[in-house]
């Protein structure tokens, strides 16, 4: 897999189109009603603005496997990102290529959960109260130590145009995921910050071999 950039928390069709033009590989829409970036009924319009070749991620928190499957089919999602306390056995019928399991990293023991999941891609985020989106930096040293097992992962948590190069060098992920770090307000992406983030990530990835 080539280096992967995902911009998450998109809430408008205009932002979806802008982020795609900036060079993102994937766009995430938050389908958790308690999120500041929840899109609700606007999800279909937002996703319709994403051009072919850019993956569509749906972010879920503690939704049932049935609900996730139904929303994925209805919205044409390419990936389902599970960010809550879901049980892996409930999602074993899903293709592993479709599942992105988020791991909230507090210490080395946090990664034991990943061993239970059948997923081709993981997302390592900071451990915070709630379920992400707080702009808190993940513990890079802990992530780097865990990355030695060779499990493909996206790094998330407190990334922005100013620190993404350092984060990539420190952890050597398969890709990066950003939401608040490229915003002017929750759910509103800033074009200049998005462009700067993508450029910095691409340049850093060219000089770092992902684990």
Legacy VTK file of the C-alpha trace (Angstrom):
# vtk DataFile Version 3.0
C-alpha trace
ASCII
DATASET POLYDATA
POINTS 211 float
0.000 0.000 0.000
1.375 3.422 -0.938
1.382 6.119 1.723
-2.189 6.964 2.650
-3.660 10.329 3.700
-7.141 10.456 5.189
-8.975 13.665 6.057
-11.719 12.948 8.556
-14.743 14.747 9.935
-15.949 16.155 6.614
-19.400 17.714 6.985
-20.076 19.521 3.690
-19.973 18.607 0.013
-17.767 21.632 -0.693
-15.181 20.470 1.830
-15.295 16.944 0.441
-14.525 18.197 -3.059
-11.808 20.549 -1.799
-10.059 17.853 0.231
-10.096 15.506 -2.749
-8.547 18.194 -4.960
-5.840 18.710 -2.349
-4.723 15.111 -2.802
-6.327 13.113 0.007
-6.615 9.371 -0.571
-9.658 8.998 1.661
-12.365 11.104 3.241
-14.151 10.221 6.460
-17.666 11.143 7.535
-18.667 10.782 11.156
-21.858 8.793 11.624
-21.833 8.917 15.421
-24.639 11.254 16.589
-22.663 12.547 19.586
-19.739 13.792 17.503
-19.173 17.502 16.852
-18.685 16.436 13.225
-21.777 14.252 12.882
-23.211 14.553 9.364
-26.569 12.829 9.815
-28.858 13.078 6.814
-26.250 15.116 4.927
-23.919 12.103 4.630
-25.178 11.062 1.200
-24.662 14.550 -0.263
-21.185 14.823 1.251
-20.139 11.429 -0.076
-21.590 12.165 -3.514
-19.069 14.997 -3.874
-16.127 12.605 -3.506
-14.638 11.710 -6.906
-13.780 8.195 -8.047
-10.457 7.007 -6.707
-10.890 8.621 -3.262
-12.054 6.147 -0.626
-15.144 6.787 1.472
-14.817 5.996 5.179
-17.722 5.923 7.616
-16.853 6.379 11.286
-19.019 4.451 13.750
-19.060 4.286 17.551
-20.805 1.346 19.215
-23.272 0.819 16.387
-24.466 -2.745 15.871
-22.948 -4.803 13.069
-26.348 -4.813 11.377
-26.576 -1.014 11.433
-23.003 -0.655 10.169
-23.661 -3.046 7.292
-26.894 -1.280 6.355
-25.347 2.205 6.432
-22.306 1.030 4.484
-24.497 -0.404 1.737
-26.835 2.595 1.648
-24.013 5.167 1.491
-21.604 3.183 -0.669
-18.835 3.181 1.930
-15.493 1.634 1.031
-14.371 1.259 4.642
-16.039 1.178 8.054
-13.950 2.624 10.874
-14.974 1.239 14.260
-14.018 3.641 17.018
-15.932 2.434 20.061
-16.157 -0.656 22.244
-17.391 -2.964 19.512
-16.853 -6.710 19.864
-14.712 -8.299 17.150
-16.869 -11.415 16.991
-19.813 -9.281 15.841
-17.914 -8.142 12.748
-16.318 -11.397 11.584
-18.665 -11.585 8.611
-17.270 -8.308 7.258
-14.428 -8.540 4.716
-11.184 -7.773 6.524
-10.311 -5.260 3.789
-13.381 -3.229 4.716
-12.749 -3.013 8.457
-10.553 -0.314 9.997
-10.214 -0.841 13.723
-9.345 2.215 15.821
-7.135 1.578 18.848
-7.057 4.257 21.538
-3.454 4.082 22.705
-2.666 4.625 26.371
0.213 2.171 26.835
1.636 -1.012 25.326
-1.308 -3.047 26.616
-3.648 -1.058 24.393
-2.471 -3.051 21.392
-3.653 -6.379 22.809
-7.094 -5.500 21.473
-5.763 -5.379 17.912
-4.835 -9.067 18.073
-8.528 -9.944 18.403
-9.617 -8.182 15.215
-9.679 -9.397 11.630
-8.860 -6.135 9.889
-6.401 -5.237 7.157
-5.847 -1.740 8.541
-5.781 -0.219 12.012
-5.878 3.343 13.248
-3.819 4.318 16.290
-5.249 7.328 18.094
-4.751 9.015 21.458
-6.605 7.676 24.473
-9.026 10.381 25.643
-12.355 10.537 27.375
-14.875 9.836 24.656
-14.004 8.479 21.241
-11.507 10.677 19.421
-11.736 14.040 17.729
-10.152 15.884 20.656
-6.925 16.884 18.902
-4.769 15.125 21.519
-1.445 13.759 20.305
-1.026 9.987 20.422
2.030 8.662 22.324
4.388 8.342 19.378
7.073 6.355 21.206
4.520 3.750 22.295
3.108 3.550 18.784
6.593 3.196 17.298
7.406 0.282 19.608
4.172 -1.501 18.707
4.665 -0.844 14.992
7.504 -3.362 14.918
4.953 -6.195 14.611
4.277 -5.045 11.060
0.530 -4.408 11.366
-0.456 -1.704 8.818
-1.809 1.370 10.591
-2.814 4.983 10.154
-1.509 7.402 12.774
-4.055 9.849 14.193
-4.300 12.165 17.169
-3.247 15.805 17.266
-1.641 15.880 13.832
-1.351 19.154 11.918
0.767 20.640 9.109
3.499 21.589 11.575
4.059 18.204 13.211
3.004 15.573 10.669
6.524 15.186 9.254
7.938 14.557 12.729
5.129 12.104 13.472
5.817 10.121 10.303
9.540 9.983 11.021
8.899 8.853 14.592
6.346 6.111 13.895
6.662 5.200 10.188
2.944 4.520 9.650
1.250 3.312 6.505
-0.592 6.621 6.512
-1.973 9.489 8.563
-5.442 10.641 9.565
-6.338 14.214 10.510
-9.501 16.092 11.468
-9.151 19.051 13.863
-5.591 19.825 12.765
-6.778 21.143 9.392
-9.900 22.970 10.566
-10.955 26.574 11.037
-13.821 25.320 13.261
-15.147 21.845 14.138
-16.276 20.244 10.897
-15.055 23.124 8.708
-11.823 22.401 6.849
-9.362 25.176 6.065
-8.096 24.846 2.463
-4.650 26.268 3.221
-4.143 23.933 6.168
-5.377 20.924 4.199
-2.999 21.696 1.328
-0.086 22.233 3.707
-0.832 19.015 5.580
-0.985 16.893 2.433
2.248 18.416 1.096
4.120 17.931 4.381
2.902 14.353 4.743
3.828 13.408 1.190
7.301 14.930 1.525
7.922 13.182 4.852
6.650 9.848 3.586
9.037 10.012 0.647
11.918 10.055 3.115
10.598 7.423 5.525
9.935 3.751 4.849
6.642 2.688 6.489
6.900 -0.347 8.768
LINES 1 212
211 0 1 2 3 4 5 6 7 8 9 10 11 12 13 14 15 16 17 18 19 20 21 22 23 24 25 26 27 28 29 30 31 32 33 34 35 36 37 38 39 40 41 42 43 44 45 46 47 48 49 50 51 52 53 54 55 56 57 58 59 60 61 62 63 64 65 66 67 68 69 70 71 72 73 74 75 76 77 78 79 80 81 82 83 84 85 86 87 88 89 90 91 92 93 94 95 96 97 98 99 100 101 102 103 104 105 106 107 108 109 110 111 112 113 114 115 116 117 118 119 120 121 122 123 124 125 126 127 128 129 130 131 132 133 134 135 136 137 138 139 140 141 142 143 144 145 146 147 148 149 150 151 152 153 154 155 156 157 158 159 160 161 162 163 164 165 166 167 168 169 170 171 172 173 174 175 176 177 178 179 180 181 182 183 184 185 186 187 188 189 190 191 192 193 194 195 196 197 198 199 200 201 202 203 204 205 206 207 208 209 210
